[in-house]
Structure formats: C-alpha cells, structure tokens
Amino acid sequence: LFNGQGLAASADFDSHKDFIGRIGLKPVSITDKIFFSTAASYFNGGMLQNTKYIYRIAEGSTTKMFAVDSSEINLGKIAPRKYYGADAQLKIKNKKGLATEFRAEVITGTQTGTALTSETPAALLNGKEAYFIRKFNGGYFYALQNIWNLHHQLAVKFDYYDPNSKLGKREIGKPGTNTNVADIKFYTLGFGYNYYINANVKLLVWYDLVRNEKTSLTGYSDDIKDNIFTTRLQFRF
C-alpha cells in the first residue's frame, strides 16, 4: 500500500491509499543456455476529486469527444488510476558465454490527468479546473547482444505510449471534441551501443527515432522533428 502522488508532489493531499502488486516467475533454465522469466503486475489507486468537473470519452457518439460530467456528487469521489501490466525476459548464452537477450513489457489501464497532460496531477486542482479520465496502453521491447566480450553490447529498443486509446489519429484536435496534446500517441525506435568499461563505469551512445501519430491538432498534423541523440558516461558508487 502506497501513500502520496509521486516524486513530483510536494505533499500528499488525501487519505486514499494505492495498492501495487506483482507476481512473477524467477528465471528458470529451459536448457543449459536458455533462461526465461515472466511476471504480471497490478496497480489500483486514485486521488481525491476536489472539483465537480470530470471529462470522459463519450461512448456511442458519432464523433468521439470528451464530454463533461459536472454533477455535484463528483466532489469527494476518488478519480481512478488502474494499471495492468505483464513482462517477460528471454536470455540465450552462446559457447563463449556471450548473451542475447529479449525483454518485453506491456501495460494498459485507466489514468486520470488533466486537459494538457496525462501525468498524475502533483497537487489538487482548483475548483474550476477539470480531471480528464483516459484509457491508455503502452509497451517496451528490447533486443540486447554482447559482441566480442561482455564489455561490449549492442541494443535495439521499441516503445510506444497511447495516452488515449479510445481516439484515432485524425479524431484528435477536431473542433468541439476537447482533445489536446495529452491524447497523442508516440512511439520510438532506439538503437545504440553500451561499453561496460568496468563494474562501475559505463559509456552509452544512443539514437532515438521519435514518431507521433498525425492528428487534426495544430502543430501535430504531421510528424514533428524530435529525434534525440544521447551520449552518457555513467559512474556507479
């Protein structure tokens, strides 16, 4: 059971507790050189609604849109945050002891945010602001390969995050739908090189190809230019 709204919050603002659970299978050997592990996770939480304005996607509408519920009974209820996740890892060793690894994790659920972000609010909203409740999904997929020896590793990663799985591309940004940048799906293909200099020092060289879905929202009618190059020297002590 967890308390608080996360690292971005200056203080907790309600007495509601979040439950986080995970059950997993520790790495088991399929053969002498192949190892597998998997797990499932569950998050059930929420936060106090101090405003009566709650936006949800209208079901059955010809044009999908956020519709407001402004009933007074919304005050004091708990805005939902429910996540369901699963992950798996597969490791294959060759004759030299070098490893090929595949890792995957997917997550889906319900998240409460605001009009401009799907992140959990770090503080209570004022009475005139509104909570936006969205269905979301996302995933991470890795392929890792040692080369020459255990000091050198190539990596490829694909990830995606759809903060509002109820909406399609061009539905975002249509007039009168109350949709915004917080509803845009992003996906990234990254690749790079890790050099494990010793047990405490690592060099990373990485490039991310970042893509967003094309919407009807101004500035996001096409893919924006936001690829990222990273080089990082990490010390562990």
N, C-alpha and C positions, 0 to 999 in steps of 0.2 A: 504494500500500500504506500503510495507516494503523495506528498503534500506539495503545494506550490505550483507555479505556472512555468517553471523552467528557468534557465540561466538569465534570460533577458528581463525577468521580472524583478522589481526592487523589493517586493514583499508579497506574501500571499494575501488574497483578498476574499477568500471564502473558506468554509469549513469542509468543503467537498473533497473526498479522497479519490485518487486514481488507482485502479488495480492494474498491475503489469505482471504477466505470467509467461513463462517459456518452458517448453518441454522438448528435450532433444535426445538424439541417439549419438553417443560419443563415437569417435572414429573407430570403425570396425574394418578388419582386413578381409577383403573379398578374395585376394590372393596374397602372396608374399610381397607383391609390389603395388597392389591397388587398394586404396583405402577410401572409405565412404562415411559421411556423416550427414545428418539432417536434423531439422528442428521446426517447431511451429510456435508462434507467439501470439499473444492476445493483450490488447490494451483496452480497458473500459474506464473512461473518465469523462470529465466535463468541467464546466465552470458556471458560476452564478450569472444569471441573466438579470442585469440591473436596468434593462431597457425593454420596453414592450415591443420594439420593432425587430422582427425576425424575418429574414428573406430565405425562401426555398424555391427550387425549380418547380414551376407549375406542371404537374403531370397531366397528360392528355390534351395539352394546349396545342393548337395548330402551329404556333410559333413558340418554341421553348423560351421561357423567360423567368427571371426571378420575380416572384410575387410576394408582397409583404403581408405578414400577419401582425396586426397592431392591437391584438386583444390585450386587455389589462391583465388577464390571467397569466400572460407570459412572464410578468415580473416575479422574480424569485425562483423561477424554474432553473433547471440545470441544462445548459446548452451541451449537446453531445460531442464527444470525441471518442470514437471507437475504431480501433485498427486491428486488422487480421494479417498475420504475416507467416511466411514459410521460407526456409532457406535450405540449401544443400551444398555440399562440397565433395569433390572427387579429386584424389591425388594419385598420380601414377609415377612410379620411380623406374628409371632405366638401369642398365647394368652399371653405369658409372655413378649411380646414386643421385643423378640429377632428376628434378621433378617437373612434371607437367601437372598443372592444377586448373580445375574449373570450379568456379564459385557462382552461385546464383541466389538471389533473394527477391521475393515479390511481396507487395503489401497493398492492401485495399481497405476501404472503410469509409467513415463519416468524419468530417472535420469542420469545426466552427472557426471562422475567421471574420474578416471584415470585407468591405467592398473592394479594397485595393490590395489586400494580401490574404493568402490562405494560411499564414502563420497564426499560431495561437496568440491572442492578444496578451501583452505583458501587464496590462492594467485594465481596470474596469472602464467601459465606455461611458461617455456622458449620456444623459437621458434621451438626447435627440439623435444619437448615432444608432447604428443597427448591426446586428450579427448576421452573417451570411453562412448558411449551412450547406456544405457541398459533399457530394460523393466523389471519392478520389481513388486513384490507383497509381502504382509505380513499380519499378524494378531495377535491379543491378545485376550485371552479368560480367564475369571476369574470366580471362584466359591468361595463365602465367606460365612462362617457360624459362627454366635455367639454361644458360648456354656456357660452354667451356668448363665452368665450375660453379660452385654455389655462390660465388661473389657477383655473378652477372645474371641479370634476369630481364627478359622482355615481357611486356604486358599489354593486353588489349582490354578495354572496358566499354560496355554499352549500358547506358542507363536512360530511364525515361520517368517523367512525372507528369501526370494529368490531374491537375487540381480540381477539375470539374468534369467527370466522366459522363455526365448527362448531356453535355453540349458538344456539337460537332464544330468543325473549323469555322465556317462562314456564319454560323449562328452567333458567334461571339462578336459583340460590337454592333449588332443590329439596333437601330433606334428603338427605344422603349423597352428593351429587354433587361436593363440594369446590369448588364455584363461588363467586365472590365479586364485589365491586365492579369488579375488574380485568377482568371479562368483559362489562361492559355497553356497548352501542353508544350513541354520542352523535352527534347531527347538529345543525348550526347554520345558521340563515338570518340573515345580517347585511346591513345596509344603512346608507349614510351619505354624508357629504359631505367632500371634500378641497378645501381652499383653499390653493393654492400662492402664498403671499404674495410670495416672490421665490425666487431659485435656492437659497437656504439656509434658508428658513423655511417650514414647512407647518403648517396647522391641520387637525385631524381631528375630526369629530363622528360618532359611530358607535353603533349599537344592535344587539345580538346576541340573537336568539331561540334559546335553547338547549333542546334536547329530548333526552330519554333514552328508550330502549325500556322498556316496562313489564315487570317481571320478577316472580319469586316471592321476591325478596330483600327482607328487611325494610328499609323506608325507600325502596325503589325499585319499589313495586307500582304507582306512578303517576308521572307526570312531576314532578320536583322543581322548585322555584322557583329558577332560577339564571340568569335573563336578565341581560345586562350592558350598561350604558351607559358609553361611553368618550368623553372629550374630551381631546385631546392636542395640545400645541404643540411641534413638533419643530424643533431647530436643527441644522444641519449645518456643521461647520467642519473 
